[in-house]
Amino acid sequence: MNVDLSLEFLRVVEQAAIACAHTMGQGDRHGSDRAAVEAMRRCMDGLAIDGTIVIGEGERDQAPMLYIGEKVGRGAAGGHDFPKVDIAVDPLEGTNLCATGAANAIAVLAAATHGGLLHAPDLYMEKLVVGPSSRDAVDLDAPVADNLKAIARRLDRRVEDLVVIVLDRDRHAKLIADIRATGARIRLITDGDLSAGIAAAVQGSGVHAVMGIGGAPEGVLTAAAMRCLNGEILARLVVRTAQDLERSQAMGIKDIKQVYRSTDLASGRSIIFAATGVTEGTLMKGVRFFGDGTRTSSLVMQNDPHQIRFVDTIHVHQGMDVKVRF
């Protein structure tokens, strides 16, 4: 990616967020997701790229748009020398959050030079996400108490001062008990471990780690964010059945026991990560509609050149008497 596509990808996630924000609180999670997917696909069609979806809405026979392997951008028709870009998308991370109007729903994508994002199967993945200070201090196989002590030492604070985000799932009963036994505080969330992972890598967010089992595709997107934020994700696929193993091997996974780091999941020399808030969140405000336009809050990051931008955009409607509001 020799050209700076970050603002182009920003426009993609902004349009996806605006589209699904119109459905917020209506209780239709599938309708919210469909609105985001359609807007993201429509916007991506105009980009000057030869793009391939490597993480998307599912296999081709299950997802009509943004399926794994789908070609996007103006290069999809062939005949032009557009840059080859691999793209991972989650048009609406937190479909339930949007449907109920809860916090931290986002529209998100990551892009990398060709071959720069792991083709992760749609399985579960063990994850441990920390910020820059703790990136070399933790081990996915270490006891919870040891990892939290290591994080506390790196942050020069007590374990009791730490906040760990965990998905509120039955499978995390022992993990939650182990964290509580150390005295650390827990923030249980119903959905959205990707946005939680980003928060863990941003100083001042009040989040110091994310632990537990979540989706593997979201793990790749988190890794792309970590490449830009200098945080770290440690992750390993959860392969429980022969079918899981077959799906992993079909995606090119050779070692199902491998512990991945951010540079394994998002290995591209050039990484772009873009996200726009749909509902109010820790780092980004949700989409706000007013009479003469729409306001969005986004995070756009890249590692080459290395820059992180928080972008507040007012999308002004056409008209002679438009009033821009602060």
C-alpha positions as CSV (number, residue, x, y, z in Angstrom):
1,M,0.0,0.0,0.0
2,N,2.2,2.8,-1.3
3,V,-0.6,5.3,-1.2
4,D,-2.3,6.5,2.0
5,L,-5.7,4.7,2.0
6,S,-6.4,5.4,5.6
7,L,-8.9,8.2,4.9
8,E,-10.6,6.1,2.3
9,F,-11.1,3.3,4.8
10,L,-12.3,5.9,7.3
11,R,-15.1,6.8,4.9
12,V,-16.0,3.1,4.6
13,V,-16.5,2.6,8.4
14,E,-18.2,6.0,8.8
15,Q,-20.8,5.1,6.2
16,A,-21.4,1.6,7.8
17,A,-21.8,3.2,11.2
18,I,-24.3,5.8,10.0
19,A,-26.3,3.2,8.2
20,C,-26.7,0.8,11.2
21,A,-27.1,3.7,13.6
22,H,-30.5,4.4,12.0
23,T,-31.6,1.0,13.4
24,M,-30.2,1.5,16.9
25,G,-32.6,0.3,19.6
26,Q,-35.1,-1.3,17.2
27,G,-34.4,-4.8,18.4
28,D,-33.5,-6.1,15.0
29,R,-29.9,-7.4,15.2
30,H,-30.0,-8.9,11.8
31,G,-31.4,-5.8,10.2
32,S,-28.7,-3.7,11.9
33,D,-25.9,-6.0,10.6
34,R,-27.4,-6.0,7.1
35,A,-27.5,-2.2,7.0
36,A,-23.9,-2.0,8.0
37,V,-22.8,-4.7,5.5
38,E,-24.6,-3.1,2.6
39,A,-23.2,0.3,3.3
40,M,-19.7,-0.9,3.8
41,R,-19.8,-3.0,0.5
42,R,-21.3,-0.1,-1.5
43,C,-18.6,2.3,-0.2
44,M,-15.8,-0.1,-0.8
45,D,-16.7,-0.6,-4.4
46,G,-15.4,2.8,-5.2
47,L,-12.0,2.4,-3.7
48,A,-8.9,2.4,-5.9
49,I,-7.8,-1.0,-4.7
50,D,-7.6,-4.6,-5.7
51,G,-9.1,-5.8,-2.4
52,T,-9.8,-9.3,-1.1
53,I,-11.9,-10.0,2.0
54,V,-10.0,-12.4,4.2
55,I,-12.2,-12.1,7.2
56,G,-15.8,-11.2,6.6
57,E,-19.4,-12.2,7.2
58,G,-18.8,-15.9,6.5
59,E,-18.5,-18.3,3.6
60,R,-19.8,-17.4,0.2
61,D,-23.0,-19.6,0.5
62,Q,-23.8,-18.2,3.9
63,A,-23.1,-14.5,3.3
64,P,-24.4,-12.6,0.2
65,M,-21.8,-9.8,0.6
66,L,-18.4,-9.3,2.2
67,Y,-17.9,-13.1,2.3
68,I,-14.4,-14.6,2.7
69,G,-12.6,-14.4,-0.6
70,E,-14.8,-11.7,-2.1
71,K,-13.1,-9.2,-4.3
72,V,-13.8,-5.5,-3.6
73,G,-12.7,-2.2,-4.9
74,R,-12.3,-0.9,-8.5
75,G,-9.7,-3.6,-9.1
76,A,-12.3,-6.3,-8.7
77,A,-13.2,-5.9,-12.4
78,G,-9.5,-6.3,-13.4
79,G,-7.5,-4.4,-16.0
80,H,-5.9,-1.8,-13.7
81,D,-2.8,-1.7,-11.6
82,F,-4.4,-1.1,-8.2
83,P,-2.6,-2.1,-5.0
84,K,-3.5,-5.6,-3.7
85,V,-5.0,-5.3,-0.2
86,D,-6.2,-7.9,2.2
87,I,-9.1,-6.7,4.3
88,A,-10.7,-8.0,7.5
89,V,-14.1,-6.5,8.3
90,D,-16.7,-6.5,11.1
91,P,-19.3,-4.1,9.7
92,L,-21.0,-4.1,13.0
93,E,-19.2,-5.4,16.0
94,G,-21.8,-5.7,18.7
95,T,-25.0,-6.4,16.8
96,N,-26.9,-7.0,20.0
97,L,-25.4,-3.8,21.4
98,C,-26.8,-1.8,18.5
99,A,-30.1,-3.6,18.6
100,T,-30.6,-2.7,22.3
101,G,-28.9,0.7,22.2
102,A,-26.1,-0.4,24.5
103,A,-22.6,1.0,24.5
104,N,-19.6,0.1,22.5
105,A,-21.0,-1.0,19.2
106,I,-18.6,-0.1,16.4
107,A,-18.1,-0.5,12.6
108,V,-14.5,-1.7,12.0
109,L,-12.1,-2.9,9.4
110,A,-8.4,-3.6,9.1
111,A,-6.4,-3.7,5.9
112,A,-2.9,-4.9,5.1
113,T,-0.6,-5.6,2.2
114,H,-1.4,-8.8,0.4
115,G,-0.8,-11.8,2.8
116,G,-0.6,-9.6,5.8
117,L,-3.6,-10.8,7.8
118,L,-4.1,-14.4,9.1
119,H,-7.0,-16.2,7.4
120,A,-8.6,-17.2,10.8
121,P,-11.4,-19.7,10.8
122,D,-14.6,-18.7,12.4
123,L,-13.8,-20.5,15.7
124,Y,-13.3,-19.5,19.3
125,M,-9.9,-18.2,20.4
126,E,-8.2,-17.9,23.8
127,K,-7.1,-14.2,24.2
128,L,-5.0,-12.1,26.4
129,V,-4.8,-8.4,25.4
130,V,-2.5,-5.9,27.2
131,G,-1.1,-2.4,26.6
132,P,2.4,-1.4,25.6
133,S,3.9,-1.5,29.1
134,S,2.9,-5.1,29.6
135,R,3.4,-6.6,26.2
136,D,6.5,-8.6,27.1
137,A,5.4,-9.4,30.7
138,V,2.6,-11.9,30.2
139,D,2.2,-15.5,29.1
140,L,-1.0,-17.1,27.8
141,D,-0.3,-20.3,29.7
142,A,0.7,-18.6,33.0
143,P,-1.7,-18.6,35.9
144,V,-4.1,-15.6,36.0
145,A,-2.5,-14.4,39.2
146,D,1.0,-14.3,37.8
147,N,-0.2,-12.4,34.7
148,L,-2.0,-9.8,36.8
149,K,1.0,-9.4,39.1
150,A,3.2,-8.9,36.1
151,I,0.8,-6.3,34.6
152,A,0.6,-4.5,37.9
153,R,4.4,-4.3,38.2
154,R,4.8,-2.9,34.7
155,L,2.1,-0.3,35.4
156,D,3.6,0.5,38.9
157,R,0.3,-0.1,40.7
158,R,-1.4,-2.7,42.9
159,V,-3.2,-5.7,41.4
160,E,-6.3,-4.4,43.2
161,D,-6.1,-1.3,41.0
162,L,-6.4,-3.2,37.8
163,V,-9.5,-3.5,35.6
164,V,-9.9,-6.6,33.5
165,I,-12.6,-7.0,30.9
166,V,-14.2,-10.4,30.4
167,L,-17.1,-11.5,28.3
168,D,-20.0,-12.5,30.5
169,R,-20.2,-16.1,29.5
170,D,-20.7,-19.4,31.4
171,R,-17.4,-20.6,30.0
172,H,-15.6,-17.9,31.9
173,A,-16.8,-18.9,35.4
174,K,-13.4,-20.2,36.5
175,L,-11.5,-17.3,34.9
176,I,-13.8,-14.8,36.7
177,A,-13.2,-16.6,40.0
178,D,-9.5,-16.6,39.5
179,I,-9.4,-12.9,38.7
180,R,-11.5,-12.0,41.7
181,A,-9.3,-14.1,44.0
182,T,-6.4,-11.8,43.2
183,G,-8.4,-8.7,44.2
184,A,-8.4,-7.2,40.7
185,R,-11.6,-5.6,39.5
186,I,-13.6,-7.1,36.6
187,R,-15.8,-5.3,34.0
188,L,-18.2,-7.9,32.5
189,I,-19.4,-7.2,29.0
190,T,-22.1,-8.9,27.0
191,D,-20.5,-8.3,23.6
192,G,-17.7,-6.4,21.9
193,D,-14.3,-7.8,23.0
194,L,-12.7,-6.1,20.1
195,S,-13.5,-2.6,21.3
196,A,-12.4,-3.8,24.8
197,G,-9.0,-4.9,23.4
198,I,-8.4,-1.5,21.8
199,A,-9.3,0.2,25.1
200,A,-6.7,-2.0,27.0
201,A,-3.9,-0.6,24.8
202,V,-4.9,3.1,25.2
203,Q,-3.5,4.7,28.4
204,G,-6.2,6.5,30.4
205,S,-9.1,4.3,29.2
206,G,-9.3,2.7,32.7
207,V,-8.9,-0.8,31.2
208,H,-5.7,-2.8,31.8
209,A,-6.3,-6.2,30.2
210,V,-8.8,-8.3,28.4
211,M,-8.9,-12.0,29.2
212,G,-11.0,-15.0,28.0
213,I,-12.3,-16.8,24.9
214,G,-13.9,-14.9,22.0
215,G,-14.1,-15.0,18.3
216,A,-10.9,-15.7,16.2
217,P,-11.8,-13.2,13.5
218,E,-12.1,-10.5,16.1
219,G,-8.7,-11.6,17.3
220,V,-7.1,-10.8,14.0
221,L,-8.8,-7.3,14.0
222,T,-7.5,-6.8,17.5
223,A,-4.0,-7.7,16.4
224,A,-4.1,-5.2,13.6
225,A,-5.0,-2.5,16.2
226,M,-2.2,-3.7,18.5
227,R,0.3,-3.3,15.6
228,C,-0.6,0.3,15.6
229,L,-1.0,0.9,19.3
230,N,2.2,-1.1,20.4
231,G,0.0,-3.3,22.6
232,E,-0.1,-7.0,22.4
233,I,-2.5,-9.9,22.0
234,L,-1.6,-13.5,22.8
235,A,-4.0,-15.9,21.3
236,R,-4.6,-19.6,20.5
237,L,-7.4,-21.3,18.5
238,V,-9.9,-23.4,20.5
239,V,-10.3,-26.5,18.4
240,R,-12.8,-28.9,19.9
241,T,-14.1,-31.1,17.2
242,A,-12.9,-32.8,14.0
243,Q,-14.9,-30.3,12.1
244,D,-13.1,-27.5,13.8
245,L,-9.8,-29.1,12.8
246,E,-10.9,-29.5,9.2
247,R,-12.0,-25.9,9.0
248,S,-8.7,-24.7,10.5
249,Q,-6.7,-26.8,8.0
250,A,-8.8,-25.5,5.1
251,M,-7.8,-22.0,6.1
252,G,-4.1,-22.9,6.1
253,I,-3.6,-23.4,9.8
254,K,-0.8,-25.9,10.3
255,D,-0.3,-25.9,14.1
256,I,-3.6,-25.6,16.0
257,K,-1.7,-25.3,19.3
258,Q,0.3,-22.3,18.2
259,V,0.2,-19.2,20.5
260,Y,-0.1,-16.2,18.2
261,R,1.1,-12.7,18.8
262,S,0.0,-9.6,17.0
263,T,2.8,-9.9,14.5
264,D,1.6,-13.5,13.6
265,L,-2.1,-12.5,13.3
266,A,-1.4,-9.2,11.5
267,S,2.0,-9.7,9.9
268,G,1.7,-7.1,7.1
269,R,4.4,-4.5,6.7
270,S,1.7,-1.9,6.3
271,I,-1.4,-2.0,8.4
272,I,-4.4,0.3,8.5
273,F,-7.1,0.0,11.2
274,A,-10.3,2.1,11.1
275,A,-13.3,2.1,13.4
276,T,-16.3,4.4,13.9
277,G,-18.5,4.4,17.0
278,V,-22.2,3.4,16.4
279,T,-23.3,3.7,20.0
280,E,-21.6,5.6,22.8
281,G,-18.3,4.0,23.8
282,T,-15.2,4.1,25.9
283,L,-13.0,5.7,23.2
284,M,-15.6,6.9,20.6
285,K,-19.0,8.6,20.7
286,G,-21.9,7.1,18.9
287,V,-23.4,8.4,15.7
288,R,-25.4,11.6,16.3
289,F,-28.1,12.9,14.0
290,F,-29.2,16.5,13.8
291,G,-31.4,18.4,11.3
292,D,-28.6,19.5,8.9
293,G,-26.2,16.5,9.1
294,T,-24.7,13.6,11.0
295,R,-21.7,13.5,13.4
296,T,-19.4,10.6,13.7
297,S,-16.5,9.8,16.0
298,S,-13.7,7.5,14.6
299,L,-10.3,6.0,15.3
300,V,-7.9,5.6,12.3
301,M,-4.5,4.1,12.8
302,Q,-1.6,2.9,10.7
303,N,1.9,1.7,11.3
304,D,3.6,3.0,8.1
305,P,3.8,5.9,8.6
306,H,3.0,5.3,12.3
307,Q,0.1,7.6,13.3
308,I,-3.1,7.4,15.3
309,R,-5.9,9.8,14.7
310,F,-9.1,10.4,16.6
311,V,-11.4,11.9,14.0
312,D,-14.6,13.9,14.7
313,T,-16.5,14.3,11.4
314,I,-19.6,16.3,10.6
315,H,-21.3,15.0,7.5
316,V,-23.2,18.1,6.3
317,H,-26.4,17.7,4.3
318,Q,-26.8,19.6,1.0
319,G,-28.6,22.9,1.3
320,M,-28.1,26.7,1.4
321,D,-29.1,27.1,5.0
322,V,-27.2,24.3,6.7
323,K,-26.1,25.1,10.3
324,V,-23.0,23.3,11.6
325,R,-23.3,22.6,15.3
326,F,-20.5,22.0,17.8
